[in-house]
Amino acid sequence: MEVPDANARVGPCASPPRKTILSSVTGVFEPGKFTAIMGSSGAGKTTLLNAVAGEAAGGILSGAVRFNGAKVDTATIRRLRAFVFQDDVVMGTMTAYEAISMSAKLRLPPDMPLEEKMRRVDQMIEILHLERCKDNVIGYPGEKSGVSGGERKRISIAMELITNPSVLFLDEPTSGLDTHTAHSVCKTLKELAAAGRTVVATIHQPSSDIFHMFDNLLLLASGRILYQGPSRSCMDYFATRGSPCPQFTNPADHIFMKVLNDQLASSELERKAKREQIEGLLSEYAESSTFKDMEARVKVPGSGVDKSSSSFSPSLLLQMSVLFGRAKNNAIRNRLILRAKIGQSLFMGLLVGLIYRDLQTNQRSIQRRQDRTGALFFVSVNVTMSAMMTVITAFGVERVVFERERSIGMYSTFAYFLAKIIVELPHNIIFPFIQANIVYFLLQLQLSGEKWITWCDFFDLFLYNLLGMPTGASSSSCLTTSGMLLGSAPIIIFPLMLFSGFFVNQKGIPVYFDWIKYISPMRYR
């Protein structure tokens, strides 16, 4: 596998040279075995896992992946396997049972009865030892409440295993976990492999107990295989090549510190000798009978892939039903956000109303009109900004979850946004309505039913729901980071404010900016 070399310096019109990440990697992941991919940082562990699992993005990938002796394309690989990413991306307001159930409803065949899907959910909870926390809210990383890191990892595994895949790939499943929790997760993976699945995981510096759980080990250095075979034979292999593992030493520590690490040498001469030793081990394996047997083994034709099972997509109605339920629970359980919305509506309405209420009774007609215009302008900006920030902050939290779930085909973008909008609609009507009415009556604007309805429609329907929310949703869809999202709001709102007629006389606006005043809602205050 090759990718552009980001560190290379080239001319402005030249293409950067390519850097080889993986080279001549040939191996077998056996069913019923727990295989660990190990190597120092930058060795290509995650790249190899992604390439085999059909998750490789970018670069030039050559070679083939075979399943039971038959070549398979990326779409087939993704259908046959489950992939657990290093980061556990789960909606924090869901319970463990709800998260696994959602995965079952949207990823299992539509013709499977709901009772069978729920039976499989219960089975996953039992297999992954989640009985104690199945009704607990998952929470978000860094929060004191919620499930533990190990439970979160097992929930992510359960959400993938619900489809009963043949192969389970995991990227750094023990990353960020304490020793006890990491041991618990790997013990579960060992049990899954013993039940007949092919389990493959990248692991970085496991404990001695975890290392001895591995059935097979694939060791990488500089994107090439240094060792592949049973983990119990690994130490004997390196002992016969001048790197014996001392007694009572963690084999993984010995591999990383003595076999792979050339940075601990005290001099440049020693580092050079260490690099030559690693290169010698790589060349020796490439010429060994083990490697040649592996090459011959992968070319042996097998039973191939069962083509009777095909991919499918859940119906829009099912997507909407499941997503609506999740969005509803999310809105109900996010009490802090609900209180913040109520507080903001009351505070801003009272602030504007009380400030301009006293001014208008003691001033002349022209000054009153100026004050009222200022009040209306301020409320317009505040309502529009509030709508945008509500969508941006909400989608900023859920964006990673949305992208991960959409990428595996759980639901469509349309279904997600439609369910979200329907659930948020009551809030989006009530809170602007509260703020607009506080200002309307405190400023003693035209007290007639027709004028009041026009006022409410303008702030509630137009500013909030037809301008602020779609603008926020568009920004959230186009921009990727939270910083870019938050920075986009002023970029959009400030030009609309500037050309609203409040700051710049509209007759003096340059012709190339003249169009902006027509799309500014503050102009129609």
N, C-alpha and C positions, 0 to 999 in steps of 0.2 A: 504494500500500500504506500502510495506517495502523496504528499501534500506540498503546497508552496512553502518555501522556507521563509518564514516571517523575519528572520534575523539577517537575511542577505541584503546587501545594499546594491541597488540597480538603478539605471537611469529612469527618467520619468516615463518613457515610452516602452521600456523593456519589461518583459515578463520575469518575475522572480524565479530563480532556479528551484527545482523540486527537491524535497527532502524525503528520503525513504524512512518510513516509520516501522514497517514490518517487512521482513525479507525471508523467503523460503520457509515459511511456517507451515508445517504439515503435521497433523496430529489427529487423534481420535478421542472423542468423549464417549465413554461407554455407559450403557444403561445400567441402573442399579448401583452406580458409583458416584461418590462425591469428589469432584475434581477441583483442585485449587489452582488458579493461575497466579503465580508469584513473580516478583522481580522488583528491582529498585525503581525509584521514581523516574519516569521518562522511558522505561524499558518497553512500553507498548502494551501493557496489560489491558487497560480499558479499551484501547484501539482494537486489539484482537477480539475482545469480547463483543464489542459493537459490530465488528465486521462479520463475525460468525452469526450473530443474532439478528442481522439485518437492520442494525441501527446506525451504521456508518453514514456520516453526512459529509459530503465534499471529498476531495482527493480522488486519486486514480486507484481503483481496486482491481487487481487481477487475480486469477485463480478461481476456484470454485468451492462451494460448500455442498457436501453430500449428506443425504439423510437415508440411512439404511442402504448405502451404496449407490443411490440415485442422485444426480445433480438436481438442486432445487433453486428456484429464484427467490428474490427477497420477499415477495408477497406470500409465497408458500412457507418460508421460514417463519415469518411473523404470525402465520396462522397456527403453526405447530408448536410454537414455544411461548413461554411467559418470560417477561423481562422485568426485574425489580431494579430500579435505579438507585443510585447511592443516596439521593435525597428522597425522603418519604413524603411525597406530595399527596396529602389527604386533606379534605375540608375539615377544619378544626372544630366546627360546630356540630358535626355528626357524631353519633356513637359508633363503636366498632361494628355492631350488628347492622346498623343502617348503611355504613360504608360498604360492607361485604354484600349486603342485600342489593344495593344499587348496582354493584358490579355484576351480580348474578342476573338481575332483571334485564340489563342492557347488553350483556355479552353472551348469554346463553341463547340457544336457538329459540326463535319466537313460538315454535310449535311445542316446546316443552311446557308442560303444565306448571303453573305457579307453585303448586305444592311440592313438586319435584325440585324446583329451583330453591325453595326455602329449606328443603331437606338437605340439599347440597351445602347451603350456607351453614346449617347446624353442624354438618360433617366437617367443614373447614374450621369452624370454631373449636371443635373437639380435637382435630388433628394438630392444630397449632396452639393448643392450650390457651385459648382466649376466653374461657368460661368466666373467669373472675372479672374481666373488664368489658364484656360484650355490651353492657348497657351504660358504660361510662362515656362521657363526651371526650373525644380524642384530644382536643385542645391544639394549640400551636406551639412550636419549639420556643423555649425560653419562658413559657408561662409556668407558674407554680402548679396550677390545676391541670388535669388531663392525664392521659395514660403515660407510662414510662417509655423510654427510648426503645427498649426491647419489645414492648407490646406494640408500639407504633410500627416497628419493622415487621413484626409478625402479621399485623393487619395488612400491610402492603403486600406481603407474600400471599396472604389469603385472598386478597382481591385479584391477584394474578392466577393463583391456582384454581380459582372457581371454575375456569374453563376446562379443567382437567388436561393440561398440556402434557406433551411427551417430554419436553425439555424445559428446565428452569434455569435461566441465567440471572446472576445477581452481581451487581457492581458494588464492591466494597460493602458487603452487608454488615460488617462489624465496625465501620467507621463511626467515630463519635460515641461509641458505647463503652461502658466500663467492662472490666474483665469478666465479672459474673454474667452480665447481660449478653456480652458477646459469646460467651460459652453456651448460654441458653439458646441463642439464635442458631449457632452452628450445630448444636445437638439436634435441634428441630430439622435442620437441613440434612443432617446425617440420617435421620429417621425417614425423611421423604425419599432420599436416595435408596435406602434399604427396602422401601416399598415398591421399587421398580423404576423410578424416574431417573432421568439423566440430570444431575445437578452440577452446574458449573459456576464458580464464583471467583472473582478477583479478590485477593486477600493481601493486606499489607501488614507485615510483622505480627503474625498471630502468636498467641501464647503457646507453650509446649503442649498443654492439654488439647487445645484446638488443632494444632498441627497434626497430632496423632489421630484426629478424627478423619483426616483426609484419606480417601482411598488412593487417589492418584494425584500427582503433582506435575504441573507444566511450568518450568522455570524459564523466564525470559531475560535476556541481556542484550541491549542495543537492538531490539526488534527481532532478535533471532532466538531460537530455542537452545538453551544450555543443557537442559535435562527434561526428560519426559518419561514417566513410568510410575510405579508404585511409590508412595511416599515413604514407606518403611525401608525401601532399598536406597533411598536418596543419600543417606549418610555413608553407607558402604561405597557407593559410587564415587563420592568426593574423597573418601579416605584413600582409595586406591589411586587417586590422582593428586596426592600431596596435601590434602586439606582435611585431616581427620577431625571429627567433632569430639571435644573433650567430654568426659563423663559429667553428668548433671548439668549439661548446657542445653538450652533450648535450641533445637535444630534450626528453627527459623532464624534465630539470632545469629547462629553460626553461618548460615547461608548469606545473610545480609552483611555481616560484619567482616567475615573472613574470605568468603568466596567472591562476592559481587562488589564490595566496596573498595574502590581505589583511592578514596579521599583520606583514609586514615593513615596512609603512609607518611613517614616523617620527612621524606625528601622527594624531589622530583624523579630521581633515579629509581626509588622504590615504587613510586606511582607508575612509572613507565613499565617496570617489571610486572606490576600487578595487572596493568592493562594487557600486556602481552600474554599473561597467564589466562586471563578471561578470554582473549581472542583464541588462544590455544584450545581451551575447553569448548568454545563454540565450533571451531573447525573439527575438533575430534568427534563431537556429536554428529555433525553434518556428514562425516565419513563413516560413522559407526554402522554396525549391522542393525542396531535398534532403529535408526532412522530409515534405513533401506527397507526394513520389514514394515515400518509404518507406511512408507510410500506405496509399497505393494498392497498393503491391507486396505487402504482407502480406495484402491482401484478395483477391488473385488466387487462384482455386481451383487446386489442384495434384493430384498423384497421391495425396496422403494417406499413410496408414500401412498397412503390410502387416499385415492382421489374422490371417494364417495362423499366425503365431508367437504363442504365448501363454505366460504365465508358468507356472511350475511350482515345486514344492517337492521337495527330495530326500527319499527315504524315510527313516524312522526308523533302519532298519538301516544305511544308508549314513552318516547323520549320526553314529551311535554308533561306527561303524568308524573314521571319519576323526578324530573328537574323541578317541576312546580312544588312537589312535596319537599325537596331539599331546600329550595329557595325560601319556602314558607318557614320551615324550621330554623333556617339560618337567620331570617329576619326576627323571629320571635326570641331566639336565644341570644341575639346580639343586643342585650338590654342597654348596654352603655351607649351604643350608637343611637338607639331609639331615644334615650334620655337627652343625648346631645342635640338631636334634631329638634326635640320639643323646646329645650332650653334656648337654642339659637333662634328659633322662630319668635318666642316670647321676648327674648332680650332685644333683638334687633328691631322688632316692631315697636316695643315700648321706648327704646332709645330714640328712634327717629320721631315717633309720635310726640314724645314729651319735649324734645328739643324744639321742634317747629311749632308745637301747640302754643307755647307762651309767646313766641316771637310774632305770630300773625295777629294777635289781638291788640298789640301796642304800636303797630306800624301802619304806614300809609299803604294805599292800594298797590302801588308799584313794588314796594318792598315786600308786601305779602305775596305777590305773584312770584317774585324772585325766590322767596323762601320756599314756597310750595313747589316751584320748579326744581329747586335743589333737593327737596325731600323726595319728589317723585324720581328724580334721576338717581339718587342714592339707593332707593328701594329697588329700582330696576336693575342696577348693577349688582346689588347684594343678592337678589333672587336668582339672577342668571348665574352668578359665580357659585352660589350655593348648589344649584342644580348640577353644574359642571363638576364641582369638587365632590359631590355625593357619588356621582357615577365613577369618577376617576379613582377615588379612594377605595370604593367597593370593588371595582374591577381590578385595581392594583393588587389587592389581597388575593383575589380568586384567579388572577390571570394564569399563574403557573399551574394551578389545578385544572383550569379550563383547557390550556394547551396540551397538557399531558393526557387528559381524558379524551379530548377530541382526536389526538394523534393516533389513538388505538381504536378509534371508530365507535366510541360509546354513544356519541350524539353529534349533531350538526351545530354549526355556529348559530343558525337561525333559531333552532329549538332552544338553545341556551339563552340567547338574548330575549326571545319572546317570553319564556317562563320568568326571567328576571324582571322584565318590564311589567308583566301582569301582577307579580307579587309586590313590586315597589309602587304600583299605581296608587293605592290608597294613601301611602305616605306622601307621594308626590302631589296629591290633591289637597290633603288636609293641612300640611305644614305651611305651604305658601298661602293657603286660604287664611290661616290664623294670622300670619304676619301682615298680609294685605289688609285685613279687616281692622286690626289694631291701628294701623297707620291711617286708614280711611276715616274712622270715626274720631280719632284723636285730633286729626287735622280739620275735622268738620268740613269735609269735601261735600260736593253736591248730594244732599240727602234725599235722593229719590231712588225708587226701586230699579228703574231702567239704568241709571248711571252706576248704581252699585253693582249690578250684574255685569255691566261692561268692564268695570274696574276689576272685578274678580276674574272674569274670563281672561283679561289681558295678562294679569300677573300669574294666575294659576295655570291656564291652558297654554298661552303663547310663550311667555318668558321661561317658565319652568319646564313644561313638558315638550314644547315644540322647538325650543331653541337650546336651553341649557343642557338638557339630558342628551339629545342626539349629538350635540357638539362634544360633550364629555365622552360619549360612547365611541364616536369617531376617533377622538384622540387616543382612547384606550386601545382601539383596534390597530392603530397605525404605529404607535410608539411602544417600545419594549421595556424600558426601565422606569422605575418609580420617579427618578429625578427628571427624566424627560417628560413624563406625564404631568407632574406638578408644574414644570416650567412652561408647559404648553398653554395653560389656562390664561396667564397674563398676556401671552403673545396673541391669543385670539380675542380676549375681551378688551384690552387697552385700545387697539385701533377702532373698535366699535364705539368706545367711550369718546375717543378723541374727535371722531367725525360725527358725533351725535348732534352737533349744533350748540352744545353747552360750552365748549372750550374754544372752538374755532368757528368764525362766521362762515356759514355754508356757501356764501357767494364767493368767498376768497379761497376755497379749496382748489388746489391744482387739478387740472383736468384728468391727470392719470390716477388721482386718488378719489375722484368724484363719485365713483361707483360704490365706495364703501359706505357712504351715508345712507344709501337706499337699503342696505342690509343691516343697519344698526337699529335694534329695537328701541334704544333710548331716544332715537329721533322721533318716535311716535308716542312719546309719553304724554 
